[in-house]
Amino acid sequence: MATIYQVSEAAGVSLATVSRVMNGNAKVSERTRKKVEDAMASLGYQPNAIAQSLASNRTNSVGLLVSELHGSYFGDLMSTVENVLKQNGKHVIITAGHVDEKREHEAIEFLKSRRCDALILHAEAVSDDYLKKLVDSKIHVVVINRKVDELDENCFVVDNEQGGYLATKAAIDAGHKHIAYISGPLFKKDASDRLSGHKKALEEAGIPFAKTSMFEGDFHESSGQEGMLYLQENYPELTALVCANDEMASGAMTAAREAGFDIPDQLSIIGFDNVLFSRYLYPKLTTINNPINAMGEMAAFWVLEHVYDIKSPIPIEHLFVPEMIDRDTLGNL
């Protein structure tokens, strides 16, 4: 079995240089890196990952916490983070917290026990204080889709209130005055912020907010169906429906169609997130773009730059601006 000493000799470089190449250190020229990699390949050298991590105090692994392992939103996040880090020789360990404080805490402790070099967290249930203590303990932590006071440089967020405002403003600009709303679970900050934006747009237009015009869902498709049935009974005058995510919007579209509504001639529907399937629904869903791919990419670049000294190819941004994606489910009155 080949040794690191033989690789060093075959490549004509020092042991330290071989070690830097194996650890993905950016301070090695491409020419030198290729010499070392060619020597490793020709000798059939396989680095010992445990020995590498002990020697470098790096495991070349990054922990990723998401709320769920299913759905387009989290699928986009996981694939983006994994792709960016994999291209730079790093691995991702993924676990789910299921929006439960105890399970999120256990998941984060698990990632720490795996000696991850950094943590990328889509955490919704653990407290701000807990996240601050993680950062204070010198663990490299970034937080996605959540703003934590005093941790601005560690957070990557979209302006959810502005997104909720844009969705409802679009319905108002199309002539709608009876606008219903299906929210996400309001203990979640993104859901409550989107509802605040909805109310802001109504108030600006002089349209009163009626309690019967809102249904609190859970971000899943089934609650969109339940919400539409509730609103049809309790707010039958609705001509437009704004949903806090695309999954609930798709469920609402199914329920509306089954109830005999023509979309958008009789009922306009607007979603939020712009996940992949939204452009393949019929009619194609008008929605708000929530750039989860860009947030995941930025979080991965932040980790590469702050942990591995690999410079980001683009400037690191922390606040993302939502935008209206105008398709076919918003009609004019």
Summary of the structure (lengths in Angstrom):
residues: 333
radius of gyration: 24.2
end to end distance: 75.7
largest distance: 80.1
contacts: 1150
relative contact order: 0.12
helix: 48%
strand: 15%
